Amino acid sequence: MLGDIDWSRQGLWGVRLEWGLAGARALGPDSACIVVVDVLSFTTSVTVAVDAGTQVVPYRWRDDTAAEFAAKHGAELAVGRRAVSAEQPWSLSPAALRRAPVAARLVLSSPNGSAISAAVSGVPVVAACFRNSTAVARWISRRGWGTSERPISVVAAGEHWPGQNILRPAVEDWLGCGAVVSALADCGAGPLSPEAFAAKACHDGVDDIPSLISNCASGRELTSGGFAEDVVIATELDASGVVPTLVDGAFIDTGR
């Protein structure tokens, strides 16, 4: 197990950072809290849904089992971006969620942020992105987390190469993690691991986050597919005060 390898746990630091499901599993057991960042688009979609009062249930698999899972949990099911219809208006698209009727509970499945959120156990899990990075940092700070004694771990979800189960490090998630780490540092959290420090430095050195995200590979992928509005919503910097936290299997706002 990666978590059993001492160097993998970044154990000296109060704010740590890793990539993907393996990174979450490596850092999670020693953490006071795990912050998942999947900017395009799981955690952005979570903030949009929770802003509207929806409880979001993460699910790893986007297959035939998802409908059964949603029914079991008394939730609507979000479909793929291109599968939206009048009968199923919810999807992983933040723009589609804004247009759709507000659901009481919604299952959001994705192989990235949702998979990480659903797989972590025994540790509070928070969904963060550019829209709520400051709110999340302040919530963590109020609990006295983000210290060497009570470290928090920020996890960049990343993407997968098309048709391959191979992690593609994504600049939007790296910078989204940097936004969270920067806000945590402003609240006095630390010390920062080298990984967290590097993400913060990258974030703080970018003058125009929205432009960079819209022109990165993932942003161009969504725009070329007709979903440019999703990228715009994902770069609404600190537009939301929600702190979506997994409680009994669903993300709800614990920040207010």
BELFENGI-V645809 format. One record per helix or strand. SS is the DSSP state (h for helix, s for strand). FROM is the first residue (numbers start at 1). TO is the last residue. If there is no record, write none. Layout:
ss = [SS SS]
from = [FROM FROM]
to = [TO TO]
This chain:
ss = [h h s h s h s h s s h s h s h s h s s s h s h h h h s s]
from = [2 6 15 20 33 42 55 65 76 79 81 91 94 105 113 124 133 152 159 167 171 192 194 209 217 228 244 250]
to = [4 9 19 28 37 51 59 72 77 79 83 91 99 109 119 128 142 156 160 168 186 192 204 215 224 234 247 253]
